Amino acid sequence: MTAPDRLLREIRTRPRAADRATDLYIVVLSVLVFVLPLARWGTQQVAPATQWSPPWWTAAIAAMLVAIGAAAAGRTRGPVAVSAPYVEWVVAGSAPLARRLRPSWWRSLLVTMAAVLFVTVVAVVSRSTWPDPVGAVTVSAVALGSGVLLSVVWLSGQARRWRNAAVLVLLSAGTGLAWTGAWRSLDGDPAWWSLLVVPVAVGTAVVVPRALSAIRPSRLRTQAIRWSRIEVFATTADLASAAAVLRAPTRLGRHWRPAFAAPPFVRRDLIGLVRAPGRTATGLGAAAAAGSLIPIAQNAVTPLIALISVAAAYVGVCFLSDGLRFHAFDRERPSAFGVGPGAAALQHLVVPTALLTLVMGSAAVLGGSPHVAIALALLVVACRALSVFKGHMPLELLTPVMTPVGEMSSAGRLIWLADAVLVALLVGGTTVSQASGWDAVAILVVAAGLVAVWARSRWRQ
Amino acid sequence: MADTVETRPVLVAEGITASIDDQPLVVPTDITVSAGECVALTGPNGSGKTTLLRLLAGRLVPSGGTVLLDDEPVDERSTHVRSALSVLIGVPALYPDLTLGDHVQLVHATWGSVGETDLERFGVGALRDRFVHELSSGQQQLFSLALVFARPSRVLVLDEPEQRLDADRKDLFAVAVEEALADGRSVVMACHDHDLVARLARRQVSL
């Protein structure tokens, strides 16, 4: 440990006012109340999938997609995650960058390996049969190797060493093959060649020192400040602002002077969508995925598909309704516009409603459920309006609520925060999976109307 | 001050410019900073002073031109560059749970150096046991300057160091710069205070 790190550790061991027992209590309670039930439910849902034996190329493509995602994530938050003051005063010192950043890299590597291993163990124990011991060891080794490879790809993305990242993504396809073999070995069919993943993954670690040296300290500082802001926004339950921090600043279309006939705020929203093509494509893609899943969800034995469909639709409307969010956020400020705030809000609802109903309805045509998809789109848009019109969190929700099982004010805050999403998931998910045809449409449209009335009352408040 | 100035250039920028797409942030500019010399960047708001300092510090890659430190391109990833440049651009990141004294101790631990009067030099010695959030904005600026001057460096890159300081504190800053120049360190600063520029700067670059 270097002198600055030793000094920071000494300073941090001083007595402090915060009660560590309380922190521990909150963590244990969160795990018991949220993580374990969700993990158990998730395990039951994925159990049928673990019996599925996909062709080798499916696993290879999936592994490559995960690796590409890891490399892309490195641009926003990499495995080297140090605090802004640490970058300012410690990383800025005279020691080589690789040496300064190595401890943070090791921490992320271990956490990633542990996370991959945890997910693997959950999947293995959810199988209907007890795994072969040799197969279990093989799968665990492949999981750990995949964790190493994933971490190195992630680091390459953070260091913006794209050539390295491309090679590692191709190698990841090999881990997909290894996963196929290792998974079959759980049934007693040994696949020793799968263990090749381990030396290959360890071998890729040779690029780590160069990658660490290639990271710009100013980018580390920017990432640290960005995530610190997200943490602050998330703590105050302002998730929209937290997500906005991750948005790339608009740069496209600065010289574009569009002239087309439309109400002013509808035109603003269309211009905004064109100037953020990535967000727009993501929103439309999510809407299309949601629509195409609806016919499958209506025939599936598990409600999981319906819930994924509703979640995708909600993600889609979030990406397509920036104008509505900006307007709701600024409604308390004096406005220079000649349109009243209520009329402006209605205009901001036009584009997301039109796009979501059109895309989801079109995507669901093949499965024969466009009417259900359109009705679900209306419900999701209403829920989005309900969410953005809620304003700031009421202070009374911060008041401690003592119960025999502990302090429960956080549950109230969580419900306030996620009420719109919960309504969409519960009503939308249940209806899509349990009702069919025009029955589902009627329920969804009535629900959308009720949520719209609720959203209007929030707006008036 | 003029007696201590050497003619050997330390930091040389030729035709550096920065732009976003077709929007220029800084017009092409030449700057040469010699050892023991103070160069002041002046100009109205938005003229590109801070962007120019970020280019000189290697925190921004120029769209055109070059910045050389000891004949080597400036890159913040280089140990040589980080050892040579001490930079104060904007509000520095500070630990909310460390006192002012802890921060100074940390800076010296990072560099393996020793310093007893870093805070006193800027008049904040009595605040040694305060946390950063217990400072006024002026005190925070003095503390930031104290940290930047505390670490070993050959070139100090400062963005509006005079902001939020009263006349007496500006004098403390000026004395610190004069001592740095006398030690052979160089200073590049963006500054709106004409008196400070006249007192400290050997050369002035107007944007």
Chai-1 contact restraints between the chains, C-beta under 6 A:
chainA,res_idxA,chainB,res_idxB,connection_type,confidence,min_distance_angstrom,max_distance_angstrom,comment,restraint_id
A,A3,B,A109,contact,1.0,0.0,6.0,A-B,restraint_1
A,P4,B,L106,contact,1.0,0.0,6.0,A-B,restraint_2
A,P4,B,A109,contact,1.0,0.0,6.0,A-B,restraint_3
A,P4,B,T110,contact,1.0,0.0,6.0,A-B,restraint_4
A,L7,B,L106,contact,1.0,0.0,6.0,A-B,restraint_5
A,L7,B,A109,contact,1.0,0.0,6.0,A-B,restraint_6
A,I11,B,D102,contact,1.0,0.0,6.0,A-B,restraint_7
A,A84,B,A93,contact,1.0,0.0,6.0,A-B,restraint_8
A,P85,B,A93,contact,1.0,0.0,6.0,A-B,restraint_9
A,P85,B,L94,contact,1.0,0.0,6.0,A-B,restraint_10
A,P85,B,Y95,contact,1.0,0.0,6.0,A-B,restraint_11
A,E88,B,P92,contact,1.0,0.0,6.0,A-B,restraint_12
A,E88,B,A93,contact,1.0,0.0,6.0,A-B,restraint_13
A,W89,B,L106,contact,1.0,0.0,6.0,A-B,restraint_14
A,W89,B,V107,contact,1.0,0.0,6.0,A-B,restraint_15
A,V90,B,T110,contact,1.0,0.0,6.0,A-B,restraint_16
A,A92,B,R82,contact,1.0,0.0,6.0,A-B,restraint_17
A,G93,B,T110,contact,1.0,0.0,6.0,A-B,restraint_18
A,G93,B,W111,contact,1.0,0.0,6.0,A-B,restraint_19
A,S94,B,S83,contact,1.0,0.0,6.0,A-B,restraint_20
A,P96,B,T79,contact,1.0,0.0,6.0,A-B,restraint_21
A,L97,B,R77,contact,1.0,0.0,6.0,A-B,restraint_22
A,R216,B,E76,contact,1.0,0.0,6.0,A-B,restraint_23
A,P217,B,E76,contact,1.0,0.0,6.0,A-B,restraint_24
A,S218,B,R59,contact,1.0,0.0,6.0,A-B,restraint_25
A,S218,B,E76,contact,1.0,0.0,6.0,A-B,restraint_26
